Amino acid sequence: MTTKERFERIYQHKEADRVPVFDSPWAGTIARWEREGMPKGVDWRGILTWTRCRPSALT
């Protein structure tokens, strides 16, 4: 299930496979990532794949 699908289901008051996450880094965070080696002008969403996070083994 994609993040978009999760949000659509939440807004329809239906269950999703997990809570959708919508977050974005601050400008200072992106600047730090660039200082640490992330190429300038790269879309961070192509590097960080939030939807691939796995739930904790405790669940």
VOGU-3710 file (C-alpha; in Angstrom, 3 decimals, decimal comma):
1> mttkerferi> 0,000/0,000/0,000  1,419/3,387/-0,934  1,461/6,443/1,316  -1,165/8,054/-0,919  -3,426/5,008/-0,575  -2,967/5,075/3,205  -3,986/8,728/3,417  -6,984/8,154/1,164  -8,178/5,303/3,373  -7,627/7,306/6,565
11> yqhkeadrvp> -9,632/10,242/5,175  -12,412/7,802/4,247  -12,386/6,509/7,855  -11,204/3,089/6,669  -8,374/0,950/7,977  -4,938/0,963/6,378  -2,038/-1,440/6,781  -0,305/1,107/9,043  -0,413/4,761/9,991  0,650/6,964/7,062
21> vfdspwagti> 3,750/9,081/7,542  4,071/12,480/5,938  7,177/14,286/6,959  9,830/16,416/5,394  13,222/17,542/6,636  14,014/21,121/7,615  16,192/23,186/5,283  19,021/22,901/7,833  18,773/19,126/7,713  19,050/19,077/3,925
31> arweregmpk> 22,042/21,436/4,119  23,711/19,055/6,588  23,016/16,045/4,378  24,633/17,932/1,489  27,685/18,680/3,649  27,815/14,988/4,525  27,815/13,899/0,888  24,286/14,023/-0,527  24,546/15,602/-4,003  23,088/19,115/-4,207
41> gvdwrgiltw> 19,755/19,351/-5,981  18,878/15,682/-5,459  15,334/15,006/-4,294  15,747/13,506/-0,824  12,577/11,437/-1,315  14,456/9,386/-3,920  17,106/8,559/-1,324  14,973/8,020/1,774  12,173/5,545/1,225  9,832/5,963/4,163
51> trcrpsalt> 7,360/3,429/2,815  9,990/0,691/3,074  10,232/0,978/6,856  9,364/-2,233/8,603  7,331/-2,393/11,798  9,129/-3,307/14,980  9,733/-6,977/15,692  7,759/-6,445/18,892  4,451/-6,131/17,041
//
